[in-house]
Structure formats: structure tokens, C-alpha cells
């Protein structure tokens, strides 16, 4: 197995190990849904909610591209923090643990 090496933040080079297909699909749906949802707090002037959402979603692409199993718990935790701060927001964690995302989004 090749040694890809990690950067100073512990990330592997892009594509070194991709997320499993089911997890990748779930996280891509969450990222898509988050970008759609971002319009709502932006239009309502809810800057803190928009900031919280960006914090929760920002690491997802890098985690998908350079997968480690612990990224799933980190994603779950980040999305749960967003949900706790914004209880009326979309239930992102449910799409990790409970519901299947749509096949096409």
C-alpha cells in the first residue's frame, strides 16, 4: 500500500482514500441540501445561522476526498451542533443515520 503522507492538519492528499459509496452519497446530499438551505437564513438576515451552517458543511468535501472512518463521527457531531443551535433547521444527521437520501438531487 502506498504511503501518501499527511499534511500538517492530518489530511491525506486529495483522492488518497475516498469515502465508501453509500457514505459519499449521503454526505454529498447533505452538502447539496445545505447549499439549498443557506438561502433561507441569508434572505432572512440570520447571519449566525448561516455561519453555523457553513461551519458544519465546510469540512465535508475534504473528508469525502480523503476518507478516514472517524470522519463520519466528526460529520455527525458538526451537524448535531448545527441542529442544537438551530432547532428549526433541516435534519441533516437523520440523513447519516436514518433516512436514505434521494437517488438524484
PASE-269355 format. One record per residue (C-alpha): x, y, z. Coordinates in pm, 1 decimal. Layout:
N
<r><px>X</px><py>Y</py><pz>Z</pz></r>
...
END
This chain:
105
<r><px>0.0</px><py>0.0</py><pz>0.0</pz></r>
<r><px>133.4</px><py>341.4</py><pz>-92.8</pz></r>
<r><px>223.9</px><py>589.6</py><pz>178.3</pz></r>
<r><px>52.2</px><py>910.1</py><pz>72.6</pz></r>
<r><px>165.5</px><py>1110.5</py><pz>375.0</pz></r>
<r><px>-44.7</px><py>1363.1</py><pz>561.6</pz></r>
<r><px>-26.8</px><py>1738.7</py><pz>574.1</pz></r>
<r><px>9.8</px><py>1939.0</py><pz>896.0</pz></r>
<r><px>-364.8</px><py>1900.5</py><pz>968.7</pz></r>
<r><px>-358.8</px><py>1523.3</py><pz>929.8</pz></r>
<r><px>-532.3</px><py>1524.7</py><pz>589.7</pz></r>
<r><px>-438.6</px><py>1284.4</py><pz>316.1</pz></r>
<r><px>-377.3</px><py>1410.1</py><pz>-38.1</pz></r>
<r><px>-691.9</px><py>1451.5</py><pz>-247.0</pz></r>
<r><px>-825.0</px><py>1114.5</py><pz>-354.2</pz></r>
<r><px>-587.6</px><py>908.0</py><pz>-139.1</pz></r>
<r><px>-883.6</px><py>717.1</py><pz>4.4</pz></r>
<r><px>-1235.7</px><py>810.7</py><pz>-93.6</pz></r>
<r><px>-1538.2</px><py>764.1</py><pz>130.4</pz></r>
<r><px>-1738.3</px><py>443.0</py><pz>83.9</pz></r>
<r><px>-2003.5</px><py>499.0</py><pz>-188.8</pz></r>
<r><px>-2302.8</px><py>492.2</py><pz>49.4</pz></r>
<r><px>-2139.2</px><py>740.3</py><pz>286.7</pz></r>
<r><px>-2021.1</px><py>957.8</py><pz>-0.8</pz></r>
<r><px>-2374.7</px><py>974.0</py><pz>-140.9</pz></r>
<r><px>-2516.3</px><py>1067.2</py><pz>199.9</pz></r>
<r><px>-2258.4</px><py>1341.1</py><pz>258.9</pz></r>
<r><px>-2295.7</px><py>1481.7</py><pz>-92.2</pz></r>
<r><px>-2672.0</px><py>1502.3</py><pz>-39.0</pz></r>
<r><px>-2615.2</px><py>1679.1</py><pz>292.6</pz></r>
<r><px>-2378.4</px><py>1924.2</py><pz>125.7</pz></r>
<r><px>-2629.5</px><py>1983.7</py><pz>-154.9</pz></r>
<r><px>-2917.7</px><py>2032.6</py><pz>88.5</pz></r>
<r><px>-2705.4</px><py>2267.0</py><pz>298.6</pz></r>
<r><px>-2631.3</px><py>2486.7</py><pz>-0.1</pz></r>
<r><px>-3002.0</px><py>2498.6</py><pz>-81.4</pz></r>
<r><px>-3087.6</px><py>2577.0</py><pz>281.5</pz></r>
<r><px>-2824.9</px><py>2852.4</py><pz>302.5</pz></r>
<r><px>-3053.9</px><py>3078.2</py><pz>101.8</pz></r>
<r><px>-3313.2</px><py>3087.8</py><pz>380.2</pz></r>
<r><px>-3104.7</px><py>3238.6</py><pz>662.0</pz></r>
<r><px>-2926.3</px><py>3459.9</py><pz>408.9</pz></r>
<r><px>-3256.4</px><py>3607.8</py><pz>290.1</pz></r>
<r><px>-3382.5</px><py>3643.7</py><pz>647.8</pz></r>
<r><px>-3064.7</px><py>3816.6</py><pz>766.9</pz></r>
<r><px>-2984.6</px><py>3530.9</py><pz>1007.6</pz></r>
<r><px>-2610.3</px><py>3567.4</py><pz>975.6</pz></r>
<r><px>-2523.7</px><py>3349.6</py><pz>1277.3</pz></r>
<r><px>-2730.5</px><py>3058.1</py><pz>1145.5</pz></r>
<r><px>-2562.6</px><py>3092.2</py><pz>806.8</pz></r>
<r><px>-2223.8</px><py>3096.8</py><pz>979.7</pz></r>
<r><px>-2316.1</px><py>2784.4</py><pz>1181.8</pz></r>
<r><px>-2424.5</px><py>2604.2</py><pz>865.4</pz></r>
<r><px>-2101.3</px><py>2694.5</py><pz>686.9</pz></r>
<r><px>-1901.8</px><py>2565.7</py><pz>985.3</pz></r>
<r><px>-2087.3</px><py>2233.4</py><pz>972.7</pz></r>
<r><px>-2055.1</px><py>2184.2</py><pz>597.0</pz></r>
<r><px>-1709.1</px><py>2323.6</py><pz>522.7</pz></r>
<r><px>-1505.7</px><py>2010.5</py><pz>606.6</pz></r>
<r><px>-1729.5</px><py>1765.7</py><pz>417.0</pz></r>
<r><px>-1563.4</px><py>1782.8</py><pz>71.9</pz></r>
<r><px>-1217.1</px><py>1726.1</py><pz>214.8</pz></r>
<r><px>-1339.5</px><py>1440.5</py><pz>431.8</pz></r>
<r><px>-1511.2</px><py>1275.6</py><pz>135.9</pz></r>
<r><px>-1197.5</px><py>1300.6</py><pz>-78.3</pz></r>
<r><px>-952.7</px><py>1184.9</py><pz>191.5</pz></r>
<r><px>-1164.8</px><py>948.5</py><pz>393.5</pz></r>
<r><px>-1096.9</px><py>816.6</py><pz>741.9</pz></r>
<r><px>-1363.6</px><py>627.0</py><pz>933.5</pz></r>
<r><px>-1357.8</px><py>883.5</py><pz>1215.4</pz></r>
<r><px>-1479.7</px><py>1148.5</py><pz>969.2</pz></r>
<r><px>-1829.5</px><py>1003.1</py><pz>992.9</pz></r>
<r><px>-1844.2</px><py>1075.0</py><pz>1367.0</pz></r>
<r><px>-1693.1</px><py>1419.4</py><pz>1308.0</pz></r>
<r><px>-1957.6</px><py>1497.1</py><pz>1043.4</pz></r>
<r><px>-2232.5</px><py>1370.0</py><pz>1271.9</pz></r>
<r><px>-2100.7</px><py>1586.7</py><pz>1556.3</pz></r>
<r><px>-2070.1</px><py>1901.5</py><pz>1342.7</pz></r>
<r><px>-2421.8</px><py>1857.6</py><pz>1205.2</pz></r>
<r><px>-2564.0</px><py>1782.8</py><pz>1551.8</pz></r>
<r><px>-2404.5</px><py>2103.4</py><pz>1682.3</pz></r>
<r><px>-2570.1</px><py>2295.3</py><pz>1398.4</pz></r>
<r><px>-2906.0</px><py>2131.8</py><pz>1480.2</pz></r>
<r><px>-2875.0</px><py>2214.2</py><pz>1850.4</pz></r>
<r><px>-2810.5</px><py>2580.5</py><pz>1770.9</pz></r>
<r><px>-3080.1</px><py>2593.1</py><pz>1501.8</pz></r>
<r><px>-3361.5</px><py>2353.9</py><pz>1601.7</pz></r>
<r><px>-3589.3</px><py>2454.6</py><pz>1313.5</pz></r>
<r><px>-3327.6</px><py>2368.7</py><pz>1051.8</pz></r>
<r><px>-3322.5</px><py>2065.3</py><pz>824.0</pz></r>
<r><px>-3240.6</px><py>1734.3</py><pz>998.9</pz></r>
<r><px>-2901.7</px><py>1662.6</py><pz>844.7</pz></r>
<r><px>-2795.3</px><py>1398.3</py><pz>1097.6</pz></r>
<r><px>-3100.7</px><py>1192.8</py><pz>1004.4</pz></r>
<r><px>-2951.7</px><py>1150.3</py><pz>657.1</pz></r>
<r><px>-2639.3</px><py>997.8</py><pz>806.9</pz></r>
<r><px>-2818.8</px><py>761.4</py><pz>1042.3</pz></r>
<r><px>-3182.5</px><py>708.4</py><pz>949.9</pz></r>
<r><px>-3308.8</px><py>811.2</py><pz>606.8</pz></r>
<r><px>-3180.6</px><py>725.9</py><pz>262.5</pz></r>
<r><px>-3107.0</px><py>1035.1</py><pz>57.2</pz></r>
<r><px>-3278.3</px><py>1059.8</py><pz>-281.3</pz></r>
<r><px>-3104.0</px><py>880.9</py><pz>-565.3</pz></r>
<r><px>-3086.1</px><py>1205.1</py><pz>-761.1</pz></r>
<r><px>-3066.2</px><py>1551.4</py><pz>-610.5</pz></r>
END
